[in-house]
Amino acid sequence: MIAASALHAYFAMQVIYVRRKCKVSPPVTSGPPEFERIFRAQANCTEYFPIFLSLLWVAGVFSHQVLAACCGVLYLIARYQYFSGYARCAQGRLAPLYLSAGVLFILIGLSVTGLLIYFVPHPCFLFPK
């Protein structure tokens, strides 16, 4: 989670840098295309951050810690590539976006599976032979 927070701090710093470079003062959120791409990339990553953290936590607690951690690292790499690709051109965000969405779906699967195993009694335990 520290790495994820550091990555989001980096994204925020990039927005500050491009605001100064393009002379776009807050609270304005429109400006040159370079600014708008970086601003949107940072906003999009921030929108998915709570979903990612929640799924990572649930998958790590109720499923498999190492697998959840590997998914977390892969997600952060994909989000960095998303941000970098979006900063260059809007089309550069698509492949990393699909990768990060796929990792989120894996985390959803791990979370649901872990929660079902933990909270739903297995029939073999209810009716022993």
C-alpha positions as CSV (number, residue, x, y, z in Angstrom):
1,M,0.0,0.0,0.0
2,I,3.0,2.3,0.5
3,A,4.1,1.8,-3.1
4,A,0.5,2.5,-4.3
5,S,0.4,5.7,-2.3
6,A,3.9,6.7,-3.5
7,L,2.7,6.1,-7.1
8,H,-0.3,8.3,-6.6
9,A,1.8,11.0,-5.1
10,Y,4.0,10.9,-8.2
11,F,0.9,11.3,-10.4
12,A,-0.2,14.3,-8.4
13,M,3.3,15.8,-8.7
14,Q,3.1,15.4,-12.4
15,V,-0.1,17.4,-12.5
16,I,1.5,20.2,-10.5
17,Y,4.5,20.2,-12.8
18,V,2.3,20.4,-16.0
19,R,0.1,23.0,-14.4
20,R,3.1,25.2,-13.9
21,K,4.5,24.4,-17.3
22,C,1.3,25.2,-19.2
23,K,0.3,28.1,-16.8
24,V,-3.0,26.5,-15.8
25,S,-3.9,27.7,-12.3
26,P,-6.3,25.7,-10.0
27,P,-9.2,25.2,-10.0
28,V,-9.2,25.3,-13.8
29,T,-9.2,21.8,-15.3
30,S,-9.0,22.6,-19.0
31,G,-6.1,23.8,-21.0
32,P,-3.6,22.6,-23.6
33,P,-4.0,18.9,-24.6
34,E,-0.8,18.0,-22.8
35,F,-2.2,19.3,-19.5
36,E,-5.6,17.7,-20.1
37,R,-4.2,14.2,-20.8
38,I,-2.0,14.3,-17.6
39,F,-4.8,15.7,-15.5
40,R,-7.3,13.0,-16.8
41,A,-4.7,10.2,-16.3
42,Q,-4.2,11.2,-12.7
43,A,-7.9,11.6,-12.1
44,N,-8.7,8.2,-13.6
45,C,-6.0,6.5,-11.5
46,T,-7.4,8.2,-8.4
47,E,-10.9,7.1,-9.2
48,Y,-9.9,3.4,-9.3
49,F,-7.6,3.6,-6.2
50,P,-10.2,2.9,-3.5
51,I,-11.5,-0.1,-5.6
52,F,-8.0,-1.5,-5.9
53,L,-7.1,-1.1,-2.3
54,S,-10.4,-2.7,-1.1
55,L,-10.0,-5.7,-3.4
56,L,-6.3,-6.0,-2.6
57,W,-7.1,-6.1,1.2
58,V,-10.0,-8.5,0.9
59,A,-8.1,-10.9,-1.4
60,G,-5.0,-10.8,0.8
61,V,-7.0,-11.4,4.0
62,F,-9.5,-14.0,2.8
63,S,-7.7,-15.7,-0.1
64,H,-4.0,-16.0,-0.9
65,Q,-1.6,-13.3,0.3
66,V,1.2,-13.9,-2.1
67,L,-1.1,-14.1,-5.1
68,A,-2.9,-10.9,-4.0
69,A,0.5,-9.1,-3.5
70,C,1.6,-10.2,-7.0
71,C,-1.6,-8.9,-8.5
72,G,-1.1,-5.6,-6.6
73,V,2.4,-5.2,-8.0
74,L,1.1,-6.0,-11.5
75,Y,-1.7,-3.5,-11.1
76,L,0.7,-0.7,-10.1
77,I,3.0,-1.4,-13.0
78,A,-0.1,-1.3,-15.4
79,R,-1.3,1.9,-13.8
80,Y,2.2,3.5,-14.2
81,Q,2.2,2.4,-17.9
82,Y,-1.4,3.8,-18.2
83,F,-0.3,7.2,-16.9
84,S,2.8,7.3,-19.0
85,G,1.0,6.2,-22.1
86,Y,-1.9,8.7,-21.6
87,A,0.6,11.5,-21.0
88,R,2.1,10.9,-24.5
89,C,-1.2,10.3,-26.4
90,A,-4.7,9.2,-25.6
91,Q,-4.4,6.0,-27.5
92,G,-1.3,5.0,-25.3
93,R,-3.6,4.3,-22.4
94,L,-5.6,1.5,-23.9
95,A,-3.4,-1.6,-23.5
96,P,-2.4,-0.8,-19.8
97,L,-6.0,0.0,-19.1
98,Y,-7.1,-3.5,-20.2
99,L,-4.3,-5.0,-18.2
100,S,-5.2,-3.2,-15.0
101,A,-8.9,-4.0,-15.5
102,G,-7.9,-7.7,-15.9
103,V,-5.9,-7.6,-12.7
104,L,-8.9,-6.0,-10.9
105,F,-11.1,-8.9,-12.2
106,I,-8.6,-11.4,-10.8
107,L,-8.7,-9.6,-7.5
108,I,-12.5,-9.7,-7.6
109,G,-12.3,-13.5,-8.2
110,L,-9.8,-14.0,-5.4
111,S,-11.9,-11.9,-3.0
112,V,-15.2,-13.6,-3.8
113,T,-13.7,-17.1,-3.6
114,G,-12.0,-16.2,-0.3
115,L,-15.1,-14.8,1.2
116,L,-17.2,-17.8,0.1
117,I,-14.8,-20.3,1.6
118,Y,-14.6,-18.3,4.8
119,F,-18.3,-17.5,5.4
120,V,-20.3,-20.2,3.5
121,P,-20.2,-23.6,5.3
122,H,-19.1,-26.4,3.0
123,P,-21.6,-29.3,2.7
124,C,-19.0,-31.9,3.7
125,F,-18.8,-30.2,7.1
126,L,-22.5,-30.1,7.6
127,F,-23.2,-33.8,6.7
128,P,-20.2,-35.9,7.6
129,K,-20.3,-39.5,6.3
